[in-house]
Amino acid sequence: GKLQCLSVSNNRIKLNTAFWMAQLTSLTAINLDGNRLVALPVSLGQVTSLVHIQYVGNPLRDPPPRICDKGMKDVIAYLNYNADYEQSNFQHDDEKDTKSRKRDKG
């Protein structure tokens, strides 16, 4: 089977080392308790099957408390929105780079 639940609690995970989470496409729950995350990885927003995230004991600043206080659905919606936003900006930046390379070859 595919990995659905993952606990990586107390592993000193930082935001810049969490990019691999987007590849866990069948994940439904993840425990990130007790790490060093200042933000929940936006890459989790790409995991469409995710319904539960535990993140107690992290120095989180993002999502902001007003989102976290609303509950898990809002936290996941926030991550989904930010993942979509990042992806569209990345594609847009990539298109600009391609156009400028074409112009440079001119």
C-alpha positions in Angstrom: 0.0 0.0 0.0 0.8 3.6 -0.1 1.9 5.7 2.9 -1.1 7.3 4.5 0.0 8.3 8.1 3.5 9.6 8.9 5.0 10.7 12.2 8.1 12.8 12.0 7.8 14.3 15.5 10.9 15.5 17.3 13.2 15.4 14.3 14.4 19.0 14.2 12.7 19.5 10.9 13.0 23.1 9.6 11.0 24.7 6.8 13.9 24.6 4.3 14.2 20.8 4.7 10.5 20.0 4.2 10.2 20.1 0.4 9.9 16.3 0.2 6.4 16.4 1.8 4.8 17.3 -1.5 5.8 13.9 -2.9 3.6 12.1 -0.2 0.6 12.1 -2.5 -1.5 9.5 -0.6 -0.9 11.0 2.9 -4.0 11.6 5.0 -2.3 12.5 8.3 1.1 13.8 9.4 2.5 14.4 12.9 5.0 17.3 12.9 5.0 17.8 16.7 8.1 19.1 18.4 10.1 20.2 15.4 11.6 23.6 14.5 9.0 24.7 11.9 8.3 28.5 11.9 5.7 27.8 9.1 3.8 24.8 8.0 5.4 23.8 4.6 3.3 25.1 1.7 4.2 21.8 0.0 1.7 20.1 2.3 -1.0 22.1 0.4 -0.1 20.0 -2.7 -1.1 16.8 -0.8 -4.8 16.8 -1.7 -5.5 13.7 0.4 -4.3 15.3 3.6 -7.0 15.8 6.3 -5.0 16.0 9.5 -1.8 17.8 10.6 -0.4 17.8 14.1 2.1 20.6 14.7 2.2 21.2 18.5 5.5 22.4 19.9 6.8 24.2 16.8 7.6 28.0 16.9 4.9 28.5 14.2 4.2 32.0 12.7 2.5 30.7 9.6 -0.4 29.9 9.3 -1.2 32.8 11.6 -3.1 32.0 14.9 -6.4 33.4 13.4 -6.3 30.5 10.9 -5.0 27.8 13.3 -7.7 28.7 15.8 -10.5 28.0 13.2 -9.5 24.3 12.9 -7.9 21.8 10.7 -10.1 22.4 7.6 -9.1 26.1 7.6 -5.4 25.3 8.1 -5.4 22.9 5.1 -7.4 25.3 3.0 -4.8 28.0 3.8 -2.0 25.6 2.7 -3.9 24.7 -0.5 -4.4 28.3 -1.4 -0.7 29.2 -0.8 0.5 26.1 -2.7 -1.7 27.1 -5.7 -0.5 30.7 -5.4 3.2 29.6 -5.3 2.7 27.2 -8.2 1.0 29.9 -10.4 3.8 32.4 -9.6 6.4 29.8 -10.3 4.9 29.1 -13.7 4.5 32.8 -14.4 8.2 33.4 -13.5 9.2 30.4 -15.6 7.3 31.9 -18.6 9.0 35.3 -18.1 12.4 33.5 -18.0 11.7 31.7 -21.2 10.6 34.9 -22.9 13.7 36.8 -21.8 15.9 33.9 -23.0 14.2 34.1 -26.4 14.7 37.9 -26.4 18.4 37.5 -25.5 19.0 35.1 -28.4 17.1 37.6 -30.5 
